[in-house]
């Protein structure tokens, strides 16, 4: 079997998020985030699960960093908790910031590069009660928080991500209702999306003014909007609307300083008052700030979207959490768009497994947006949930082993096609709290027994460690390629 080698500067890592792993929800001065509040609303989260304990990383971070070293991770993407650093959006909590200082020192001591994300959805509940991301005041509060984290960690952390997946923090949270704060308003989703982008640009400007040697970026969850029949105008339009409301709504302001005009008009046709409020909120100079140059772009990829403008004979299974909390489509203008089944293997989240989809997405983002301004890409999340079982001290997660191999190879396919991709982070290092799914879904390459907190490296973790050590993957002629298709 022949192998292909990654560039010497390519980084292999894994990712987590504060609320999903830390626990210690109300220790050492931390106060409630929107997820502490939302998870306590009856029906909002499966089984009423919350992140009060999660995987107890707050107390077990040294053990977890030792696992990273054992796996050979070169970098670790983690998030700081706004509610721990500036509880209720107020003054800095020294005990909270000290935890992250200890974590960074532990990572550096283990030879693991710290990659810090400032906002992975856990806004202080006190700020949400003042309007949250629908309020322009939150932009200033976020910049204050970012500067406070930099005051403590800027001497040791060189890679800074402002927001993780602003689509989720805006449309999935304020329009779709599935994520905290659980609202169902087109107007609020639009306002939140703009204020997230504005806060990103302002934070980058302020942080870069302090230290130009640091690298700043944002992480977007992106997808491929693919029509069932590329020659059918209705299917083409369905794919355009998915791409526009998921990808271009954030890529266009960041790289081009404008919102996609076609999508603005699509939404206006559905809710003109919401668009009026959104346009009034976009002040002179805002888009110039939102398009502040990046040092890198994080791309999160889990699956594609196979869509049609007709009712399909083979509808795709639903992928949202089956919680009792009322929801609506997070896409403001998606009437008449349907998802179809195309026979690919699926994870237990009902997400398609499509290796080539990652290659295609990276090549598209590079060609259409990042290449012209020489902004390198990193795959900052890519992972899968399966029904893992611990037997005799082992987890043989064969499907995830295939998932990791196939997607790592897909990244190398993009690199060999000329796309500047400089790193891959598997999601997630640990099994953890999966938002509205609670503890029902396991994404980790390390199994966590939630009763004992015992960690066990899965077969996928061992395979990822082997790939990292070899810095190579099997040739695509021998390894899984394209889609993972049901036999």
FENRA-V177920 format. One record per pair of residues at least 6 apart in sequence whose ideal C-beta (glycine too) atoms are under 6 Angstrom apart, sorted by the first residue. I is the first residue (numbers start at 1). GAP is how many residues later the second one is. Records with the same first field share a line. If there is no record, write none. Layout:
I: GAP / GAP
This chain:
1: 473 / 477
2: 473
3: 469 / 471
4: 408 / 469 / 471
5: 466 / 467
6: 465
11: 63 / 64 / 412
12: 62 / 412 / 456
13: 60 / 62 / 63 / 64 / 412
14: 59 / 411 / 412 / 415
15: 62 / 366 / 410 / 412
16: 62 / 412 / 413
17: 62 / 103
18: 61 / 63 / 104
19: 16 / 32 / 103
20: 412 / 413
21: 33 / 34 / 36 / 409 / 411
22: 35 / 36
23: 30 / 31 / 33 / 35
24: 34
25: 11 / 27
28: 67
29: 58 / 64 / 66 / 67
30: 53 / 54 / 66
31: 52 / 56 / 57
32: 93
33: 50 / 89 / 91 / 92
34: 89 / 91 / 94 / 146 / 147
35: 87 / 145
37: 88
38: 6 / 142 / 144
39: 6 / 11
43: 280 / 281 / 282
44: 281
45: 391 / 393
46: 277 / 391 / 392 / 394
47: 391
49: 389 / 390
51: 382
54: 379
55: 375 / 377 / 393
56: 397
57: 7
61: 42
62: 44
65: 41 / 42 / 45
68: 8 / 44
69: 41
71: 394
72: 393 / 396 / 397
73: 39
75: 38 / 40
76: 31 / 36
77: 38 / 348
79: 38 / 41
80: 20 / 69
81: 41
82: 41 / 42 / 63
83: 39 / 41
84: 12
85: 11 / 12 / 63 / 64
86: 6 / 59
87: 6
88: 36 / 38
89: 35 / 37 / 38 / 52
92: 56
97: 55
101: 51
104: 10 / 49 / 52
107: 7
114: 43
115: 44
116: 41 / 44
117: 44 / 47
118: 28 / 44
119: 44
120: 44
121: 48
127: 11 / 14
128: 53
133: 59 / 62 / 63
134: 54 / 57 / 58
139: 56 / 59 / 60
142: 57
143: 59 / 60 / 63
146: 57
150: 57
158: 56
159: 56
160: 54 / 56
161: 56 / 58 / 137
162: 38 / 41 / 56
163: 33 / 37 / 55
164: 55
165: 56
166: 30
167: 54
168: 11
169: 27
170: 19 / 22 / 23 / 26
171: 18 / 159
172: 6 / 7 / 158
173: 6
174: 9 / 14 / 15 / 18
175: 11 / 14 / 155
176: 151 / 154
177: 7 / 150
178: 142 / 149 / 258
184: 144
186: 85 / 88 / 146
187: 87 / 90
190: 84 / 88
191: 90
194: 87 / 88
197: 56 / 93
198: 88 / 91 / 92
200: 18
201: 88 / 89 / 91
202: 87
204: 12 / 88
205: 87
215: 80
216: 79
217: 77 / 78 / 79 / 80 / 81
219: 79 / 81 / 161
220: 30
221: 79
222: 25 / 77 / 139
223: 23 / 81 / 82
224: 80 / 133 / 136 / 137
225: 14 / 17 / 18 / 80
226: 13 / 78 / 80
227: 8 / 9 / 12
228: 7 / 80 / 112
229: 6
234: 75
235: 73 / 74
237: 72
238: 69 / 70 / 71 / 99
239: 68
241: 96
242: 63 / 65
244: 16 / 19
245: 18 / 86
248: 12
251: 118
252: 6 / 8
253: 6 / 34 / 37
254: 37
255: 114
257: 30 / 34
266: 67
267: 8 / 65 / 66
268: 7
270: 62 / 63
294: 81
296: 80 / 82
297: 73 / 78 / 80
298: 80 / 82
299: 78 / 80
300: 80 / 81
301: 57 / 60 / 81
302: 49
303: 48 / 49
304: 50 / 53
306: 34 / 36
307: 30 / 32
308: 30 / 32
309: 27
311: 27
312: 26 / 28
314: 26 / 27
316: 23 / 24 / 25
317: 33
319: 30 / 31 / 32
321: 115 / 116
323: 113
343: 142 / 143
344: 8 / 9 / 10 / 139 / 140 / 141
345: 8 / 139 / 141
346: 6
347: 37 / 38
348: 37 / 38 / 39
349: 36
353: 131
354: 129
355: 51 / 52 / 55
356: 126
358: 49 / 52
359: 51 / 54 / 55
362: 15 / 52 / 57 / 59
363: 51 / 54 / 56
366: 53
376: 44 / 46
377: 44
378: 44 / 45
379: 32 / 45
380: 45
381: 46
382: 25
383: 43 / 44 / 45 / 60
384: 16 / 19
385: 56 / 57 / 58
386: 11 / 13 / 14
388: 7 / 9 / 54
390: 57
395: 52 / 63
396: 63
397: 61 / 62 / 63
400: 60
401: 58 / 59 / 62
402: 78
404: 56 / 59 / 60
405: 74
406: 74
408: 59 / 65
409: 64 / 67 / 70
411: 10 / 13
414: 7
415: 6
427: 16
428: 15 / 16
430: 14 / 16 / 18
431: 11 / 13 / 16 / 17
434: 7
439: 11
445: 13 / 15 / 16 / 19
446: 9 / 11 / 15
447: 9 / 11
448: 7
